[in-house]
Amino acid sequence: MVGRRALVVGDVMLDEYVWGNVKRISPEAPVMVVEVERDSSNPGGAANVAKNIQALGGCSSIVGVVGDDDAGRALASHLSEIGVDVTGLVTDASRPTTRKTRIIAHSQQVVRVDRESRRKLTRHAVKAIVSRLMDLVAHADIVVFSDYDKGMAGREVAQSVIELARGHGKRVVVNPKPRNVKQFKSASVVSLNQAEVEAATGIFIADDRCLHRAAKRLLNAVRPETLLVTRGPLGMSLYGPNGEAETVAAHMVEVYDVAGAGDTVVSVLALALAAGATVSEAAILANCAGSAVVRKVGVATVSRDEIEVMMSEE
């Protein structure tokens, strides 16, 4: 995976953290008073995918939209500092940079405050994004689309990603939100968690039979080469284009925080595919990475060493 080049496309955001302690209840309302000790921020959303790729020894470029604000500049600075190519970031003064502020006390998230716009991208922004894609796709070994439903997954951008990648012989790994999944027809790999599959298909997954029925419906609607369903303690299920299924068993770990776990899974999956792994081999590595990252507080990354440790515990 080291040295492989990934183009990450999607909804970028700044993850902010307010760290503190709780010692009393407010006299103004029945809520906790968090005494702040420190603040921090990190790349989030699609930007966290790029960060994961860098942490694993890959090289990433990113295409997304930020606002003309301090948060957008901070996000670009964070990414540049870790070696991410940020020439694909488009500034749109009509919308804010997406920010998720998590208030954490005693290693537990107390509340999250979101600042964002989910409006459709402007025509000017879409044109700029497609231009950046045309410049960057040819230089990537693989393309990743990380959708957080903040506007990037419009039809023109989504299909431009897939068509440009196909034209250059590149695979596209997509982690879509349920309402946008049909925008990514003919992607190489579509990765969803079980709850997202239920939302996308309207099928409640009570057992494996229900899962297979939901997977078949998605395969027919989206036509990916592979559908990956992450199922938490039940592991992962892989489906080929004809519905053939394969299961990757879960690692039993103590879960502290699932935030960003999907980003980690798709990052490892993409880099492994870029390095020549089969989809099954890539899924096994991604499963180990996902199990490692949920043991950490906050949106985090994993290293190759941590993945190797998880592999040795199988």
N, C-alpha and C positions, 0 to 999 in steps of 0.2 A: 504493500500500500504506500510505502514511502516514495515521495516524489511524484505520485500520480496527480494529475491536474483535474480539478472539479470546478465546473461553473455552477454556482448556486443562484437560483432565481426564486424570488418570492417576497413575502411580506416581512420586511426587516423591522426590528423594534429595539428599544433600549430597555433592558431589565434593570430596574433600580431596587435597591434593598435598604431598608432602614432597620438597623440591628439595635436591640435594646433589651430591657428587663421590665417585668411587671411586678410591682410590689404593693399596689393599692388599686382600689376601685374609685372612679371619678365621683366627686360629690355632685356633679352636674347631671349625670345620667348613669344608668347601670352598665357601664362599660369599663374595660381595663384602661389604666394609664400606662403607656409605654414610655419608659425613661430611655431616651435615645443615647446610644454609646458611639455609634459610627454609621456612616453611609457608604454605599458602594454601588457601582453599576457595571453592567456587562452587556455584550451583544446578545440580543434575544431574537426569537422567531427564526426566520431564514438566516439571519446573521449568526445565530448560535450554531446552525449547521456548518457554516463556514469556519467558525471557531473550532468546532469538533474536528473538522477535516485537518486544520492546521495542527491541532494537538496530536493527531495520529500520524503526522509526518507528511501529509499531503499538501498540495498547493491549491489554494482556492481563489476564485474571482467571484464577485457578487454583483447581481443586478437587482435593484429594488428602488423604492421611492422613500425619500426622507423630506421633512419639512425644512423650511429656511429658518431654523431655530437652533438653540443651544443643544438640545437633545440630538438633533441630526448631526451636528458637528462633533459632539462627544462620541456618538456611535461610529462615525467615520474614523475618528482618531483611535478609538479602541481597536478597530479592525486593522487599520494601517500598522499599529504597533505590533501586532502579531503576524504581520506579513500578508494579510489579505489584500488583493488587488481591488480597490474601491472605485476604479474608473467607471464602473457600471452603475454607480449610484446616481439616481436622477433626483434633483431638488425641485419640489413643487411647493411654492409659497402659499398655495390655496389650502393646504392641509397640514396638520401637525405631524411631526414624527411620532409614531406609536410608542407609548411609554407604559410599562406595567410596573407599578411601585408596590413592592411587597414589604409589609411591616412584620418583622420577625422578632419574637421574644422567647428566650430559653429554647432556641432551635425549633420553634414551632411558628408557622405562619398564622398571624392574627387576622389580617385583612389584606386585600389587594385593591389598589386604586388604579383604574385604567384611564388613560387619556388617548383618544384615537379618533380617526374618521374611517367610516366604512363605505363612504360614497364611491361611486364609480370613478376611475381615474379620468382625468381630463384627456381630450384628444391630443393635446400637446405632450403630455406625459407619456401616453401610449406610444406615440411616434418616436419619442426619445428612447424609450425602453427597447423598442424593436431595433432601432439603430445600434444601441449598445450590444444587443444580442448578436446582430450580424457581425460585429467586430470580434466578439469573444468566443462564440461557439466553436469555431474552427480550431482554436488553440486548446480546447479542453479534451480530456480523455473520457469524461462522462458529464452529464448534465443532471442536476437535482432541482426539482421544483418543490419548495416548501410553502404550502398554502395555509395562511391563518385567517383567511376570509376578510382581509382588509382592503381588497380592491385589485390585487395583482392577478387574480385568477379569472379575469374577464376573458371572453372567448378569443379575442384577437391576440392577446399576449400568450395565453395558454397554447393555442394552436401554432403560433409563431415559434414558440420554444420547440415543440415536437417536430414541426416541419423542417426547421433549420437544422435541428440535431439529426434528423433522419437524412437530410441532404448531405451531411458531412459524415454519415456512418457512425453517429454517436448514440449510445443508449440514454434514455431519459428515465430517471427514478422519481416518482411523484408521491408526495405525502399530502393528499388533498383533504379539505373539509367536505363533509357529506354533500352539501348542497352544490358543490362545485365539481364533483367527481366526473360528471359527464363532459366537462370541458376538456378532459385529458384523454380523449379517445386515442387508442393505439399507442399509448405510452409503453415503454419496455416493462417497467414494474410499477404497480400501484400498491402503496402500503397504507393500510387503515387499521385502527384498533377495532375490537369487537363492537363497542358501543357505536362507533362511526359506521360500521357496516349495517347495524340495525337501523340507524337513522337514514342511511342512503337507500336502503331497500324496503323499509317498513316491515321487516321480518324480525320478530323477537327470537333471539337465539337461546333456546332453552337446552339444546343438546347438539351433538355433532350433526345429526340429520338436518336440523334447522340451519346450522352453519353452512352445510353443503348447498342447501337450497338458496340461501342468501348469496353465497359465492357464485353460484351459477347465474343468478340474476344479474350480478355485477359484471361477470365475464361477458354476458350477452350484451349488456348496455355499453360497456366501456372498451371491450376487446383489447385488454393489455396482454402482453406476452406472459406475464406472471402477476397474480394477485397474492399479496402477502397480508395475512390477518394476524395482528398481535393480540394475544389473549391473556396477558398478565400471568397469573399462576398456572394457566393451562398451556403456556408456551406460545408457539406460532404455528400457523397453518399456511402452507403454500399451495396455490392452485395454478396449474398450467392452463393453456388456452382451451383445452378440451375438458376441463374440470377435474383432471387427475390431481389427487391430493397427497400432500406429504406433511407430516407433523414434526416439529422441532420441540423437544421437551423443554420445560421451563427449569431454571435454576431456582431453588428455594432459598430466598434471601430475605433479610429483614428490610422492609421498605420504609424509608424515611420520607422521601419526596419524589413523586413521579413527574414533577415539572421538568420539561425538556427531554424526557426519556425518548419520545418519538423522534426528536431531532438527532439524538445519538444513534438510534437504530438506523435511520435512513442514511446518516453519514457513513457509518461503517459498512452498511450494505453497498452503497455506491462505490466507495473506495475499493472494497474487495472485488466487486465486479470489474472495476477499471483495471485492477491488477491481474485479472484473468481467472478469478474464481468462478465456479458454477453458481447458479442462484442458490442451490442447496447449501453449498459451502459458505457463501456470503451470508445467508440467513443464520447459520450456526454462529458465525462470528458476531453478527448483529445482536443475536439473542444474548450472548455473553456480555456484550457491551451494555445492553439495556439493563441487564441484571446488576451490573456493577454501578451504573449511574444512579439507580433508584435508592442506593444506600447512602447517597450524599444529600445534604440539605441545599435547597435552591437549585436553579438551573446550572448544571455543571457539565464538565467534559470528562472523558475517560482517556487513559493512555494505552499504548500497545501492551505495556507490562501488566496493566490491570486486566486486559482481555485475556492475556496468556494465563494469568492466575485463575480466572474463571474457567478457562478451557481445561486446566489441570485438575479442577475440582469435579469434572464430569464423571 
